[in-house]
């Protein structure tokens, strides 16, 4: 669903100031060629180290260039077109409004683009097989960024990341799981590179840099725009370390990066609960939720459909995150009892003229799990919306059942929404597979 996140998912962590404490390198137009040559020289050195850590040889050198804010905007728009274009982006915007995650008047693409443009240090473009470093950064920070982005490039040469994205386009949950593995892989390699090269970096300046990261803009933005992105990094790395939460003791086996990329997790549930992927005894595959549309009321038709998944549903059910800082980001929750029993879901928007009705059906492992999610939805605080198409909603949950349905609408009425929902029966079937060629671990090795 939220494909506008995916260009950002190939970006390094936020920055606001240069790493070394020195003045950032000015981008003199007349000195462009020497600077690009210096950048290429840094990249070739980091390439060798990344290949050694990753255990894979680069099939071809990776292009690297400096980028301006305008270059990033162009890249953002290009990625949007690759991932379904403006039509899909509008469907996703309407879904976010119906879920009451953003105000109805917000231009989500523009807001996210502006938010990330001030945060990004570098980005990899799988379509061009090149990566870009934002202008004005000092060499130490550039080297760290390169260790991350060159891992993306190396993984792309072996696993064709863009092609897999297109294959998963109709399932946002599986798509986010894919990107959690992508980002987790880059975080693992970058972390190992960092330890190997710590003696050559200005450690005091690194600590000062971490203190200076400005998270105010994120704190003030709807968490839809930034929280799933953070989860891709932190939970992706934790997943590859076979643990639910990162700690100073977390360490990934580099061989697991290839195991996960060859046999992708089926859902963000498996990212958030690694034992549901890595252990054969506790392997948990999602259910395919099917909505029967054969009896839709006259004039109504399906407008957009997707799978949201446990990570995304947490945006609906988890309490607010409060002010963001380095400490709160380390302990930030992406799931809790309200979402950890996820079994599958289907979100579908129906249209009749300008009217929209959303029917979100969620299926849970147990009736208790369903009840916890329903209670969290009932108790959530919906942000005020004075926009032109404010959404309303209600929840359906039969006590003792494993189903919870959220029905929402705008430019329509509750009566019409109830009629649409009443005529859509739902069922769930187990689906999906993960090859048993990967090496599982015992249950007590995965938390």
N, C-alpha and C positions, 0 to 999 in steps of 0.2 A: 504493500500500500504506500508507505511513505518513501517514495523513490527519490524525492528531493534530498533526503539524507545521504544518499549513496555517493554523490560526488564528494561530500564532506567526509565520508567514511574512509576516503583515501588521503586524508590530511593528517599531518602531525599535530600534536597537542597545541593548545593555545600559547601565544606568546604576546608580550607587550613591549619588552625591552630586550636589548642584545645581551648575550650571555657573558661576555668577558668584562663588561663594565666600561670598555673603551667605546669611543664614538663609533657608531656603525659606519660601514664603508659607504661613502657617497657614490651614487650611480652617475658618473660623468659620461654623458653621451659620447664624447670623443674617445673615451677609454673603454668603450663597450667590448671590443674584441679582446684586449688583454684580460679583462675581467672574466669573460666567458672562457678563455683559455685556462685561467686559474681555477675556475669552477670545474672544468673538465678534468684538470689534473687532480683536484680533490676527489672527484667522483671515481676516477680510475683506482686510486689508492683504497677508497672505502669499498669499492666493488670486490677487490681481492679479499678483504677481511670478511665481508658479508658472505661471500661464496664459501670461505673456509668454515665459518660458524654454521651456515645453513647446510653444508654438505652437498651442495649442488654447484656446478659450474655455470656461469652465464653463457648462454648460447650466442649472444651478440652483445656488444657494448650498448649501454643505455644513454640516450640523449639527455642532457641536462641543461637548463637555461634559467636565467633570472626572469622573474615575473613581477609585474606591477599589479596594483589592485584592479586595474582595468582588464589585465590578462586573466585574472582570477574570475572576474564577472563573465568574460567570454567563455571560459572553461565551464563555469556553472551552467550557462545557457546551453552549451553544447551537450553536456551530460543530461540535461533535462530533455533535450530532443531525443537522445539515444534511449532514454528510459520511458518513452511513451509520449513525449511532447506536451504541449499546452493543454490538450484535451484531457489527458490523464491527470495532469497536475490539477486541473479544475475539479475533476472527480474527487481527488484526494482532499482538496480544500473543503469541498462540501461535506465529505465524511468527517473531517475534523470539526467542522461547525456543528454537525448533527450530534457528534459525541460530546459537544460542549467543552472542547479542549482549547479552542481559540475563539476570539470575538468574530462575529459574522462579517464584519467589515474589514478584517485584516487580510492584506495581500501576503500570504504565507511565504511564497517564493522570494519576494523582495525582502521581507523581514529576515528570513534565514540567510539570504545572500549577504545582506548588510551586516548581520550579527557575526557571521563567520569571516567576512573579509578582514575584519580588524583583529582576528584571533589566529589566523592560519600562518604557519611558517613555511610550508611547502606542500605540494600536491602532485600525485602521480596520475597521468592520463593513460589508461590502458588502451584507448583507441589509437593514440599516437605513439604508444610505447616510449614515452618520455616523461620526465618529471621536472618540476619547476621549483625553484627556491625564491621566496619573496625577497625583493630588493631591500638592502639596508641592513642585512644581518652580518654579524661577525663570524669568523671562520669556525670557532669552536661550536657555535650553535648550528652552523651549516653542516658540519661533520656529523653531529647527532641526528639532524634531520635526514641526512643522506643514508645513514644506517637503517633508518625506518623505511624511507621511500624506495631505496634500492632493493629491500626485501620484497616490497610490493612488485617491483619490476621483475625480480627473479621468479617469484611465484607465478606471475603472469606469463612468463615465457614457458613455464611447464604446465600451467593449469588453465590458461585462457580465461581470465577472470571476467572479462566483459561478456563473453559468450555464455558463461554460466549465469550471469545476471539476467540476460534476456530469457534464458530457459526458465528462470524462477520468477519472472515478472508478475505472474498472476497470483503469487503466494508471498505476501509481504513477510510473513513470519519466517519462512524458509530463506527468503532473501536476506533478512537481517541476520539470521544464523550464519549464512555464508559470509557476510561482512564481518561478523564477530570473529570468525576463523581467520579472515584476511588480516584484520587489525591485530588480532592476538598474535599471529605469526610475526608481524612486523615489530610488535612490542617485545616479544621474546628475544628476537635477534638483536634489536636495538639495545635491550638491557644487557645482553651478554657482551656486545660490542663496547658498551659504556664501561663495564667492569674492566675489560681488557685494556681500555685506553684511559682509564681514570687518571693515571699519572701524568698524562699529557694535557689534561684539561684543567682549567682554573676552577677548582672545587669551591672555593669561597664565593666566586662569582655565580656559580651554578646555584648555590643555596640562596644567594640574594635574588637571583632571577626567579626562583620558585616563589619567593615571598612577594615579588612584584607583579605577578600575574593578576591582572584585573578581571575579576569575575562579576563585576557589578552589572554589566550589560546582560549577561546570562541570567542573573538573579531576577532581573526585571522583565525578562521575556517569558512567554508561555513555555512550560517545560517540554512540550512537544518538540520545540525547535532545537533543543540541545541535550535533553536527558538520554534519549536513545543513542545519540552519538557517543556520549561518555561511556555508556554501557558497552558499546562495541569494543572499546579499548580495554577497559578494566575487566569486564566479564569474559571477553575473548581471550585475554591472557590467562585469566584464572582457569577457564575451561581447558586450555592447552597444558596447564599445570595440574590438571585433574583435581581441582579443588573449587569449591563454591565461592570462596573469598580469598583474594590475594593477601599474602603476608610476607614478612621478610624471609620466611622459610620456603616460600613457594618457588619451585624450580621446574621448568618444563624440559622434557626430553625432546630434543630437536626432531627426532624421528616421528614424534606425534604430530608435528606440523604437516608432514606428508600424509600420515594416516588420515587426518581429518580432512585435508584438501582432496584426497582421493575418494573418501567416503564421507561426504558432508553430513553434519547433523541435520535432522529433519525439521527441527524447531528451535526456537529460543528457549523452550523449556529445557532442552538438553544442554544448552549453553549455560543456563542459570543453575542447573542441577547436573553436573558432569557425570555422576554415576548412572544417570539415565541414558548415557551414550557409551561410556567406556566399559561398563560391566555388563557381560552377557546376562547375569542373574537379575539385574535391575533395569535392563534395557526397556525404555518406554517410548513407543512410537505414537504419534498423534492419530486421532480419529478424523476421518473426512466427514464433515457435517454437510448434509444435503438438504436443501430447501426445495420443496415441490411447488413450482410456479404455475401449475396447470389450471388452477382455479382463481388466478388474479382477477380482481374486479375490473370491469370494463374501463378502458382508457389508461390503465396503469401498465407500466413495463419496467423491466430491469434496466437500471441506469449504470450501476457499477457494483462489482462484488470483489471480495478479498478475504484473506485469512489474517487475523490480527496477531494472535499468539500471546503467550504469557508476558513477555517483556512489554508489549504495547498495552495490554490490558492493565498492567500496573500503573499506567498513566491515569487510568480511570479510578482505580480502587485504593492506591496507596496515599497516605497523608502527604501534605505539602512538604517540600524539601527545606524550606527556610532559606536563610542567607547562605550563599555559597562561599566557601573558603577552602584552603588546602586540606584542612582537617575534615570538614564535612564531606568533601568529595571522596575521601578515602573510605568513609564508612557509609556512603550513600546506599540506600536500599533500592533494588530494582524489582524485588518480589517479596512477598510475605505470605501469611496464612491465607489471605484473600485470593491469591492467584496461584499458589504453589501446587494446587491439585488440578491444574488445567489439563483437559483431555482433547480439546479441539474447539473450533468455532467457525462461524461463517457470518460475515457482515455483508449485507446487500442493501443498496439504495434503490428505491422504486420512484419512478417519475410519472407525473401527469401534468403536462404543461410546465409551469414554474413550481408546482408543488413537489415536495420531496418527503419520502418516508423511509427511514432506516429500520431494518429488522436485523438485530445482532443476536444470533443464537450461539450460546456457549454450552459446551458439554464438559462435565467434570468427572474426576476419578471416583468420587463418592458423593453421596447426598450431603454429607457434612461439608465437603469442599464447595459444593454449589451454594449451600446456605451461607457460608462465609463470604463468598463473592457477592451474593445478593445483598447481604447486610452492608457490605462496604459500599456498594453502589447506592443503596438507600441513604447512607449517611454521608456521602461525599458532598463537599462544598463546591458548587458550580459557580465559576466566576461570573460577575455581572456582564451583561451584553446589551448594549444600547444600539447595536448595529441594525441594518435593514432587514436581516433575515434571522432573527433570534430563534433558537431551537427550544422545543419543549420535549419532555420524555416521560415514560413510565416504565416500570419493571414488572415482569411476570415471573413468578417462581412458585411452583407447587411444593409445599413442604414434603420432604422425603424423596424428592426427585433429584436427578443429576443434571437437570436443565435450568438455565437462567436465560431469559430473553429480555433484551433492552429494545424498546421501540421509541423512536424519536422522529420529529418532523419539523419542517418549517414551510411557510407559505401554504399551509394546509390546516387541518383541524384534528383534534383528538379523535373525533368520530371517524373521519376518513382513515386515520392511522390504525385505529382499532379494527376497522373492516379489512384493511390490507393484511394486517398481521394475523387476523382470525382465519384467513383463507390460505395460509402458508404452513402446511405441516412440515415437520423436520425430523430427520433421522441421522444416525451416525454409524459409520463403518470404520473398522481398523484399516489403516493403509500405510504405505511407505515401507522402505526397507533400508538396512545398512549392511553392507557386505561383512561377512564374518571373517574376511581376510585380515582385518585389523586385529591387533593383539589386545584382548581385554585384560582388565585387572580384577583382583578380588574386590568384593564389596567394601571391605574396610579400608581400601587404599584410595577410595574416592569419596569425598565428603559431600 
